[in-house]
């Protein structure tokens, strides 16, 4: 039996969703949906599709039980190597919730919403959104691989409520830059503490180089070009590609000087655990009373400094261009680069 539901998109446009459910002995044996811009088109498709399904005899036997946890585990096992640690971590975390113990046929929009309500008690909406995105990705992929039945319209039905009630949200774009006083206090703090990890040099290398913490600890001596003062980020961050995505970058002079001061202990220039570096930085901020400053904010600081910097060439003094900054930061486009640029309007000289 087909049902047609009218709903309004974020853009204000009205659409019509056709949902076809076929039951046998009280059990749903087939379910699918389609969306149209007009009700008349929705009715025509519903009538035609119901006739096709009847002719195809889609009344199949009830599928074997399949837990959501099994779908997630199979996805991570088969495709997890294609993605970064954060996505796999987000997916694995879902296994700790009651949602994962349900059969895939029991997953509804109401259950998704209830899961997000519970998650909002311990995480921000932008983090909870990852649960929904990655769960949908895992189910969609494994449905194609293993051939089980599931209607992804469940997610579409849940999204409207999740967005409207702010249970999920977009990532907050940070504008936090360390002040000169904070950098001076952090420098003094790390200079006084002689540890196995040279935190003072690593902090300033991050500020000069614009490298992510995970990239800093993966830089290799063998990848440096001493004549052109460039290095190589192996498996650079990318929304789809990572493995084998090696990208060469330019060392600014100050960053190159810090590299030259490092002792060769292994193939890595900074052979340290990134989690330990991050923890040391957070601890220092806490000890100094510096609020809401993360190590990754140093990348924002570095990118902003590059745009503020003036260089001298045959045409006189000038600012670095966007393509020139990208040779350092390795941002793919201005849209992504713009998120890291936090300039002060008062500093613009016009």
FENHUUR-V115650 format. One record per pair of residues at least 24 apart in sequence whose ideal C-beta (glycine too) atoms are under 10 Angstrom apart, sorted by the first residue. I is the first residue (numbers start at 1). J is the second residue. D is the distance in Angstrom with one decimal. If there is no record, write none. Layout:
BEGIN
[[I & J & D] [I & J & D]]
END
This chain:
BEGIN
[[1 & 46 & 9.6] [1 & 50 & 8.1] [2 & 32 & 9.9] [2 & 33 & 9.5] [2 & 34 & 9.8] [2 & 42 & 8.8] [2 & 43 & 8.6] [2 & 45 & 8.8] [2 & 46 & 3.9] [2 & 47 & 7.9] [2 & 49 & 7.4] [2 & 50 & 5.9] [2 & 53 & 9.9] [3 & 33 & 9.5] [3 & 46 & 8.6] [4 & 36 & 8.9] [4 & 39 & 6.6] [4 & 42 & 5.1] [4 & 43 & 6.8] [4 & 45 & 9.7] [4 & 46 & 6.7] [5 & 33 & 9.2] [5 & 35 & 9.6] [5 & 42 & 9.2] [5 & 153 & 9.8] [5 & 157 & 8.7] [6 & 39 & 7.3] [6 & 42 & 9.2] [7 & 35 & 8.9] [7 & 156 & 9.0] [7 & 157 & 8.9] [7 & 160 & 6.7] [8 & 160 & 8.5] [9 & 35 & 9.6] [9 & 160 & 8.7] [10 & 159 & 9.7] [10 & 160 & 8.8] [10 & 163 & 7.4] [10 & 164 & 9.5] [13 & 37 & 7.7] [14 & 38 & 8.9] [14 & 39 & 9.0] [15 & 39 & 9.8] [15 & 42 & 8.9] [16 & 40 & 9.1] [16 & 41 & 7.7] [16 & 42 & 4.1] [16 & 43 & 8.7] [16 & 45 & 9.7] [16 & 46 & 9.8] [17 & 42 & 7.7] [17 & 153 & 6.9] [17 & 156 & 7.4] [17 & 157 & 8.4] [18 & 42 & 4.9] [18 & 43 & 8.2] [18 & 44 & 9.9] [18 & 45 & 6.0] [18 & 46 & 4.8] [18 & 47 & 9.9] [18 & 49 & 7.7] [18 & 50 & 9.8] [18 & 153 & 9.6] [19 & 46 & 9.1] [19 & 151 & 7.8] [19 & 153 & 6.4] [19 & 157 & 8.9] [20 & 45 & 9.6] [20 & 46 & 6.9] [20 & 49 & 6.2] [20 & 50 & 6.5] [20 & 53 & 7.1] [20 & 58 & 9.7] [20 & 151 & 9.1] [21 & 151 & 8.6] [22 & 50 & 8.7] [22 & 53 & 6.6] [22 & 54 & 8.9] [22 & 58 & 6.2] [22 & 59 & 6.7] [22 & 60 & 9.5] [23 & 59 & 9.1] [24 & 58 & 9.7] [24 & 59 & 5.1] [24 & 60 & 8.5] [24 & 61 & 8.7] [24 & 62 & 7.9] [25 & 59 & 9.7] [25 & 62 & 8.3] [27 & 61 & 9.7] [27 & 62 & 5.4] [27 & 63 & 9.7] [27 & 105 & 8.5] [28 & 62 & 9.0] [28 & 105 & 7.0] [28 & 149 & 8.6] [28 & 151 & 9.1] [29 & 58 & 7.1] [29 & 59 & 5.7] [29 & 60 & 5.5] [29 & 61 & 7.8] [29 & 62 & 6.6] [29 & 63 & 8.4] [29 & 105 & 10.0] [29 & 149 & 7.9] [30 & 56 & 9.7] [30 & 58 & 4.7] [30 & 59 & 7.5] [30 & 60 & 7.2] [30 & 149 & 6.8] [30 & 151 & 9.0] [31 & 105 & 9.2] [31 & 149 & 7.1] [31 & 150 & 8.1] [31 & 151 & 4.2] [31 & 153 & 8.0] [31 & 154 & 9.1] [32 & 58 & 9.5] [32 & 149 & 9.0] [32 & 151 & 5.8] [32 & 152 & 9.4] [32 & 153 & 7.9] [33 & 151 & 5.9] [33 & 152 & 8.2] [33 & 153 & 3.8] [33 & 154 & 9.3] [33 & 156 & 7.7] [33 & 157 & 9.0] [34 & 153 & 8.8] [35 & 153 & 8.6] [35 & 156 & 8.0] [58 & 149 & 9.7] [60 & 149 & 8.1] [62 & 105 & 8.6] [62 & 149 & 9.9] [63 & 103 & 9.3] [63 & 104 & 8.6] [63 & 105 & 7.3] [63 & 147 & 9.4] [63 & 148 & 6.0] [63 & 149 & 6.1] [63 & 150 & 9.7] [64 & 103 & 9.6] [64 & 148 & 8.6] [65 & 103 & 5.2] [65 & 104 & 8.5] [65 & 105 & 8.2] [65 & 106 & 9.7] [66 & 102 & 10.0] [66 & 103 & 6.3] [66 & 104 & 4.8] [66 & 105 & 7.7] [66 & 142 & 9.2] [66 & 146 & 8.3] [66 & 148 & 5.7] [66 & 149 & 9.7] [66 & 150 & 9.0] [67 & 100 & 7.1] [67 & 101 & 6.3] [67 & 102 & 7.0] [67 & 103 & 6.1] [67 & 104 & 7.2] [67 & 106 & 9.6] [68 & 94 & 7.9] [68 & 95 & 8.8] [68 & 97 & 9.7] [68 & 99 & 6.4] [68 & 100 & 5.1] [68 & 101 & 7.4] [68 & 102 & 5.5] [68 & 103 & 7.6] [68 & 104 & 5.7] [68 & 106 & 8.5] [68 & 107 & 6.4] [68 & 111 & 9.8] [68 & 135 & 7.7] [68 & 138 & 8.7] [68 & 139 & 7.8] [68 & 150 & 10.0] [69 & 94 & 8.3] [69 & 95 & 5.4] [69 & 96 & 9.9] [69 & 97 & 9.7] [69 & 99 & 8.9] [69 & 100 & 4.0] [69 & 101 & 6.4] [69 & 102 & 8.7] [69 & 104 & 10.0] [70 & 100 & 9.1] [70 & 103 & 9.7] [70 & 104 & 8.5] [70 & 142 & 8.9] [70 & 146 & 9.7] [71 & 100 & 9.1] [71 & 104 & 6.2] [71 & 107 & 9.7] [71 & 135 & 8.7] [71 & 138 & 5.9] [71 & 139 & 5.8] [71 & 141 & 9.1] [71 & 142 & 5.0] [71 & 143 & 8.4] [71 & 145 & 10.0] [71 & 146 & 8.3] [71 & 148 & 8.2] [71 & 150 & 8.9] [72 & 99 & 10.0] [72 & 100 & 6.7] [72 & 134 & 8.6] [72 & 135 & 7.4] [72 & 138 & 5.3] [72 & 139 & 8.6] [72 & 142 & 8.5] [73 & 100 & 9.3] [73 & 138 & 9.3] [73 & 142 & 9.8] [74 & 138 & 8.3] [74 & 141 & 9.3] [74 & 142 & 5.6] [74 & 145 & 7.9] [74 & 146 & 7.4] [75 & 134 & 8.8] [75 & 135 & 9.6] [75 & 137 & 7.8] [75 & 138 & 3.9] [75 & 139 & 8.3] [75 & 140 & 9.6] [75 & 141 & 6.0] [75 & 142 & 5.4] [75 & 145 & 8.6] [76 & 134 & 10.0] [76 & 138 & 7.9] [78 & 141 & 8.4] [78 & 142 & 8.1] [78 & 145 & 7.2] [79 & 137 & 9.2] [79 & 138 & 8.4] [79 & 141 & 6.5] [79 & 142 & 8.9] [79 & 145 & 8.9] [80 & 138 & 9.9] [81 & 242 & 9.7] [81 & 243 & 7.3] [82 & 240 & 8.6] [82 & 241 & 8.7] [82 & 242 & 7.6] [82 & 243 & 7.0] [83 & 134 & 9.2] [83 & 137 & 9.6] [83 & 239 & 9.8] [83 & 240 & 8.8] [83 & 242 & 7.0] [83 & 243 & 9.2] [84 & 214 & 9.2] [84 & 235 & 8.8] [84 & 237 & 7.1] [84 & 238 & 8.9] [84 & 239 & 9.7] [84 & 242 & 5.7] [84 & 243 & 9.7] [85 & 214 & 8.6] [85 & 242 & 9.9] [86 & 130 & 8.2] [86 & 134 & 9.8] [86 & 237 & 9.8] [87 & 130 & 7.9] [87 & 133 & 9.1] [87 & 134 & 6.1] [87 & 137 & 8.6] [87 & 138 & 10.0] [88 & 134 & 9.0] [89 & 130 & 9.5] [89 & 134 & 9.9] [90 & 127 & 8.2] [90 & 130 & 4.6] [90 & 131 & 6.7] [90 & 133 & 8.5] [90 & 134 & 5.3] [90 & 135 & 9.2] [91 & 130 & 8.8] [91 & 131 & 8.7] [91 & 134 & 5.0] [91 & 135 & 7.5] [91 & 137 & 8.6] [91 & 138 & 6.3] [92 & 134 & 9.9] [93 & 119 & 9.4] [93 & 123 & 9.5] [93 & 127 & 9.7] [93 & 130 & 9.1] [93 & 131 & 7.7] [93 & 134 & 9.5] [94 & 119 & 9.4] [94 & 130 & 9.5] [94 & 131 & 5.8] [94 & 132 & 9.8] [94 & 134 & 7.6] [94 & 135 & 6.2] [94 & 138 & 8.8] [97 & 131 & 8.5] [99 & 131 & 8.6] [99 & 135 & 8.1] [100 & 135 & 9.3] [104 & 139 & 7.1] [104 & 142 & 9.2] [104 & 143 & 8.7] [104 & 148 & 6.4] [104 & 149 & 8.5] [104 & 150 & 5.6] [105 & 148 & 8.8] [105 & 149 & 7.8] [105 & 150 & 7.5] [107 & 135 & 8.7] [107 & 139 & 8.0] [107 & 150 & 7.5] [107 & 151 & 9.7] [107 & 154 & 6.0] [107 & 155 & 9.2] [107 & 158 & 9.8] [108 & 154 & 6.0] [108 & 157 & 8.2] [108 & 158 & 8.3] [109 & 153 & 8.6] [109 & 154 & 5.4] [109 & 155 & 7.7] [109 & 156 & 8.3] [109 & 157 & 3.8] [109 & 158 & 4.0] [109 & 159 & 8.7] [109 & 160 & 9.0] [109 & 161 & 7.5] [109 & 162 & 9.2] [110 & 154 & 9.4] [110 & 157 & 8.9] [110 & 158 & 8.0] [110 & 161 & 9.3] [111 & 154 & 8.6] [111 & 158 & 8.7] [112 & 136 & 9.3] [112 & 154 & 6.8] [112 & 155 & 7.0] [112 & 157 & 8.5] [112 & 158 & 4.2] [112 & 159 & 8.9] [112 & 161 & 9.1] [112 & 162 & 7.6] [112 & 167 & 9.7] [113 & 157 & 9.2] [113 & 158 & 5.5] [113 & 159 & 9.8] [113 & 161 & 5.7] [113 & 162 & 6.4] [113 & 165 & 8.3] [113 & 167 & 7.1] [114 & 158 & 9.9] [115 & 158 & 9.4] [115 & 167 & 9.6] [116 & 158 & 7.9] [116 & 161 & 9.0] [116 & 162 & 5.7] [116 & 165 & 8.9] [116 & 167 & 4.4] [116 & 168 & 6.3] [117 & 162 & 9.4] [117 & 165 & 8.6] [117 & 167 & 6.3] [119 & 167 & 8.3] [119 & 168 & 9.3] [120 & 162 & 10.0] [120 & 165 & 9.5] [120 & 166 & 8.7] [120 & 167 & 5.7] [120 & 168 & 8.7] [120 & 169 & 10.0] [124 & 168 & 9.6] [124 & 169 & 7.5] [124 & 171 & 9.1] [124 & 172 & 7.9] [125 & 162 & 8.6] [125 & 163 & 9.3] [125 & 165 & 9.5] [125 & 166 & 5.8] [125 & 167 & 6.1] [125 & 168 & 5.1] [125 & 169 & 3.5] [125 & 170 & 8.4] [125 & 171 & 9.7] [125 & 172 & 9.5] [126 & 168 & 7.4] [126 & 169 & 5.0] [126 & 170 & 6.2] [126 & 171 & 4.6] [126 & 172 & 6.5] [127 & 168 & 9.0] [127 & 169 & 9.2] [127 & 171 & 9.0] [128 & 162 & 8.3] [128 & 167 & 6.4] [128 & 168 & 5.3] [128 & 169 & 8.1] [129 & 159 & 9.8] [129 & 162 & 7.9] [129 & 163 & 9.1] [129 & 167 & 8.7] [129 & 168 & 3.8] [129 & 169 & 6.4] [129 & 170 & 7.8] [129 & 171 & 8.4] [130 & 168 & 8.8] [130 & 171 & 9.6] [131 & 168 & 8.4] [132 & 158 & 7.3] [132 & 159 & 7.6] [132 & 162 & 6.9] [132 & 167 & 9.2] [132 & 168 & 6.2] [133 & 168 & 8.8] [171 & 339 & 9.2] [173 & 300 & 9.8] [173 & 338 & 9.2] [173 & 339 & 5.4] [173 & 340 & 9.2] [173 & 342 & 9.4] [174 & 292 & 8.9] [174 & 294 & 7.9] [174 & 296 & 8.2] [174 & 297 & 6.6] [174 & 300 & 6.7] [174 & 339 & 8.5] [174 & 340 & 9.2] [174 & 342 & 8.3] [175 & 297 & 9.3] [175 & 300 & 7.7] [175 & 304 & 9.7] [175 & 339 & 9.6] [175 & 340 & 10.0] [175 & 341 & 9.6] [175 & 342 & 4.8] [175 & 343 & 9.9] [176 & 291 & 9.7] [176 & 292 & 6.2] [176 & 293 & 6.3] [176 & 294 & 7.5] [176 & 296 & 9.5] [176 & 297 & 4.8] [176 & 300 & 6.9] [176 & 301 & 8.9] [176 & 342 & 7.8] [177 & 293 & 8.9] [177 & 297 & 6.7] [177 & 298 & 9.1] [177 & 300 & 6.0] [177 & 301 & 5.0] [177 & 302 & 9.9] [177 & 303 & 10.0] [177 & 304 & 6.3] [177 & 305 & 9.2] [177 & 342 & 5.4] [177 & 343 & 9.5] [177 & 344 & 9.0] [178 & 203 & 9.5] [178 & 207 & 8.4] [178 & 285 & 9.4] [178 & 290 & 7.8] [178 & 293 & 5.8] [178 & 297 & 6.6] [178 & 298 & 7.2] [178 & 300 & 9.2] [178 & 301 & 5.9] [179 & 290 & 9.0] [179 & 293 & 9.3] [181 & 290 & 9.4] [182 & 285 & 8.3] [182 & 288 & 7.7] [182 & 289 & 9.7] [182 & 290 & 5.2] [182 & 291 & 9.7] [182 & 293 & 6.7] [183 & 207 & 7.8] [183 & 290 & 9.8] [183 & 293 & 9.9] [183 & 298 & 9.3] [183 & 301 & 8.4] [185 & 284 & 8.7] [185 & 285 & 9.4] [185 & 287 & 9.6] [185 & 288 & 5.0] [185 & 289 & 8.8] [185 & 290 & 7.1] [186 & 281 & 8.1] [186 & 284 & 5.9] [186 & 285 & 7.5] [186 & 287 & 9.9] [186 & 288 & 6.8] [186 & 290 & 7.3] [186 & 293 & 8.7] [186 & 298 & 10.0] [188 & 288 & 9.1] [189 & 283 & 9.6] [189 & 284 & 5.1] [189 & 285 & 9.2] [189 & 287 & 6.9] [189 & 288 & 6.0] [189 & 290 & 9.7] [190 & 280 & 8.3] [190 & 281 & 9.0] [190 & 284 & 6.7] [193 & 280 & 8.9] [193 & 284 & 8.6] [195 & 276 & 9.8] [195 & 280 & 7.6] [196 & 272 & 8.0] [196 & 276 & 9.3] [197 & 270 & 8.6] [197 & 271 & 9.7] [197 & 272 & 5.0] [197 & 273 & 8.3] [197 & 276 & 6.5] [197 & 277 & 6.2] [197 & 280 & 6.5] [198 & 258 & 9.2] [198 & 261 & 8.8] [198 & 262 & 7.9] [198 & 263 & 9.6] [198 & 270 & 8.2] [198 & 272 & 8.5] [198 & 277 & 9.9] [199 & 272 & 9.4] [199 & 276 & 9.8] [199 & 277 & 7.0] [199 & 280 & 5.4] [199 & 281 & 7.1] [199 & 284 & 7.4] [200 & 258 & 9.8] [201 & 258 & 5.4] [201 & 259 & 9.4] [201 & 261 & 6.8] [201 & 262 & 7.5] [201 & 270 & 8.5] [202 & 258 & 8.5] [202 & 262 & 9.8] [202 & 270 & 6.2] [202 & 272 & 7.6] [202 & 274 & 9.9] [202 & 277 & 6.1] [202 & 280 & 9.0] [202 & 281 & 8.7] [202 & 295 & 9.2] [202 & 298 & 9.6] [203 & 277 & 9.0] [203 & 280 & 9.5] [203 & 281 & 7.1] [203 & 284 & 8.9] [203 & 295 & 8.1] [203 & 298 & 6.8] [204 & 254 & 7.5] [204 & 255 & 8.4] [204 & 257 & 9.8] [204 & 258 & 6.4] [204 & 298 & 8.9] [204 & 302 & 10.0] [205 & 251 & 9.6] [205 & 254 & 8.6] [205 & 255 & 5.7] [205 & 256 & 9.7] [205 & 257 & 9.5] [205 & 258 & 4.6] [205 & 259 & 7.4] [205 & 261 & 9.8] [205 & 262 & 9.1] [205 & 269 & 9.0] [205 & 270 & 7.6] [205 & 298 & 9.3] [205 & 302 & 9.6] [206 & 255 & 8.9] [206 & 258 & 9.8] [206 & 277 & 9.3] [206 & 281 & 9.3] [206 & 295 & 7.0] [206 & 296 & 8.9] [206 & 297 & 9.6] [206 & 298 & 4.2] [206 & 299 & 6.8] [206 & 301 & 8.3] [206 & 302 & 6.7] [207 & 252 & 9.8] [207 & 254 & 8.4] [207 & 255 & 8.6] [207 & 258 & 9.9] [207 & 298 & 5.2] [207 & 299 & 8.7] [207 & 301 & 5.5] [207 & 302 & 5.2] [207 & 305 & 7.2] [208 & 251 & 8.3] [208 & 252 & 5.3] [208 & 253 & 8.2] [208 & 254 & 4.2] [208 & 255 & 3.8] [208 & 256 & 8.6] [208 & 257 & 8.5] [208 & 258 & 6.9] [208 & 259 & 9.9] [208 & 298 & 9.6] [208 & 301 & 9.8] [208 & 302 & 6.6] [208 & 305 & 8.1] [208 & 306 & 9.5] [208 & 328 & 9.3] [209 & 249 & 8.0] [209 & 250 & 9.3] [209 & 251 & 6.5] [209 & 252 & 6.6] [209 & 254 & 8.5] [209 & 255 & 3.9] [209 & 256 & 8.8] [209 & 258 & 8.2] [209 & 259 & 8.6] [209 & 298 & 9.5] [209 & 299 & 9.1] [209 & 302 & 6.6] [209 & 328 & 7.2] [209 & 329 & 9.1] [210 & 249 & 8.4] [210 & 252 & 8.3] [210 & 255 & 8.5] [210 & 298 & 8.5] [210 & 299 & 5.6] [210 & 300 & 9.0] [210 & 301 & 8.7] [210 & 302 & 3.7] [210 & 303 & 5.4] [210 & 304 & 9.6] [210 & 305 & 8.5] [210 & 306 & 6.8] [210 & 325 & 8.4] [210 & 328 & 5.4] [210 & 329 & 4.5] [210 & 330 & 8.2] [210 & 331 & 9.1] [210 & 340 & 8.0] [211 & 249 & 7.9] [211 & 251 & 9.6] [211 & 255 & 8.1] [211 & 270 & 9.6] [211 & 298 & 9.2] [211 & 299 & 7.3] [211 & 302 & 8.0] [211 & 328 & 9.0] [211 & 329 & 8.7] [211 & 330 & 8.7] [212 & 236 & 9.2] [212 & 237 & 7.0] [212 & 274 & 9.0] [212 & 295 & 9.1] [212 & 296 & 7.0] [212 & 298 & 9.5] [212 & 299 & 6.1] [212 & 329 & 9.8] [212 & 330 & 9.5] [213 & 270 & 9.7] [213 & 272 & 10.0] [213 & 274 & 4.9] [213 & 275 & 9.1] [213 & 277 & 6.2] [213 & 278 & 6.1] [213 & 281 & 8.6] [213 & 294 & 9.7] [213 & 295 & 5.4] [213 & 296 & 6.9] [213 & 298 & 8.5] [213 & 299 & 8.5] [214 & 274 & 5.4] [214 & 275 & 9.8] [214 & 277 & 9.9] [214 & 278 & 9.6] [214 & 296 & 9.8] [215 & 247 & 9.8] [215 & 249 & 9.0] [215 & 270 & 9.9] [215 & 274 & 9.1] [215 & 299 & 9.5] [215 & 330 & 8.7] [216 & 268 & 9.4] [216 & 269 & 8.1] [216 & 270 & 5.3] [216 & 272 & 8.6] [216 & 274 & 7.4] [216 & 277 & 7.9] [216 & 295 & 9.7] [217 & 268 & 6.7] [217 & 269 & 8.7] [217 & 270 & 5.3] [217 & 271 & 7.3] [217 & 272 & 5.8] [217 & 273 & 7.3] [217 & 274 & 4.8] [217 & 275 & 9.7] [217 & 276 & 9.6] [217 & 277 & 7.3] [218 & 268 & 6.9] [218 & 269 & 9.2] [218 & 270 & 8.7] [218 & 271 & 9.9] [218 & 274 & 8.7] [219 & 249 & 9.6] [219 & 251 & 9.8] [219 & 259 & 8.1] [219 & 262 & 9.9] [219 & 267 & 9.8] [219 & 268 & 6.6] [219 & 269 & 4.6] [219 & 270 & 6.6] [219 & 271 & 9.8] [220 & 266 & 9.1] [220 & 267 & 5.2] [220 & 268 & 5.9] [220 & 269 & 6.9] [220 & 271 & 9.9] [221 & 259 & 8.9] [221 & 262 & 8.8] [221 & 264 & 6.3] [221 & 265 & 9.9] [221 & 266 & 8.6] [221 & 267 & 6.2] [221 & 268 & 7.5] [221 & 269 & 5.9] [222 & 267 & 6.5] [222 & 268 & 9.9] [223 & 248 & 8.2] [223 & 267 & 9.4] [223 & 269 & 9.1] [224 & 251 & 8.0] [224 & 256 & 8.9] [224 & 259 & 7.2] [224 & 260 & 9.7] [224 & 269 & 7.9] [225 & 250 & 9.8] [225 & 251 & 9.3] [226 & 256 & 9.1] [226 & 259 & 9.9] [226 & 260 & 9.2] [229 & 253 & 7.7] [229 & 255 & 8.8] [229 & 256 & 4.9] [229 & 259 & 8.9] [229 & 260 & 9.8] [230 & 256 & 9.4] [230 & 327 & 8.6] [230 & 328 & 10.0] [231 & 255 & 9.0] [231 & 256 & 8.9] [231 & 259 & 7.8] [231 & 269 & 8.2] [233 & 330 & 6.4] [236 & 330 & 6.2] [236 & 332 & 9.6] [237 & 330 & 8.6] [237 & 332 & 9.7] [238 & 332 & 7.7] [239 & 332 & 8.8] [239 & 336 & 9.3] [247 & 330 & 5.2] [247 & 332 & 9.6] [248 & 327 & 8.7] [248 & 330 & 8.7] [249 & 326 & 9.2] [249 & 327 & 6.5] [249 & 328 & 6.0] [249 & 329 & 7.8] [249 & 330 & 5.4] [250 & 324 & 8.4] [250 & 325 & 9.8] [250 & 326 & 9.6] [250 & 327 & 4.6] [250 & 328 & 5.2] [250 & 329 & 9.7] [250 & 330 & 9.6] [251 & 328 & 8.0] [252 & 302 & 8.6] [252 & 305 & 9.1] [252 & 306 & 7.6] [252 & 309 & 8.5] [252 & 320 & 10.0] [252 & 328 & 6.3] [254 & 305 & 9.9] [255 & 302 & 8.8] [255 & 328 & 8.6] [296 & 340 & 9.7] [297 & 340 & 9.8] [297 & 342 & 9.2] [299 & 329 & 7.8] [299 & 340 & 6.2] [300 & 339 & 8.5] [300 & 340 & 5.1] [300 & 341 & 7.9] [300 & 342 & 5.6] [301 & 340 & 9.2] [301 & 342 & 8.0] [302 & 328 & 8.0] [302 & 329 & 7.5] [302 & 340 & 8.3] [303 & 328 & 8.3] [303 & 329 & 5.5] [303 & 331 & 8.1] [303 & 337 & 7.0] [303 & 338 & 9.6] [303 & 339 & 9.1] [303 & 340 & 4.1] [303 & 341 & 5.6] [303 & 342 & 8.1] [303 & 343 & 9.8] [304 & 340 & 7.4] [304 & 341 & 5.6] [304 & 342 & 5.0] [304 & 343 & 5.8] [304 & 344 & 8.9] [304 & 347 & 9.7] [305 & 343 & 9.9] [306 & 337 & 10.0] [306 & 340 & 9.7] [306 & 341 & 8.8] [307 & 337 & 9.4] [307 & 340 & 9.7] [307 & 341 & 5.8] [307 & 342 & 9.6] [307 & 343 & 6.3] [308 & 341 & 9.6] [308 & 343 & 6.8] [308 & 344 & 9.0] [308 & 347 & 6.8] [308 & 348 & 9.9] [319 & 349 & 9.8]]
END
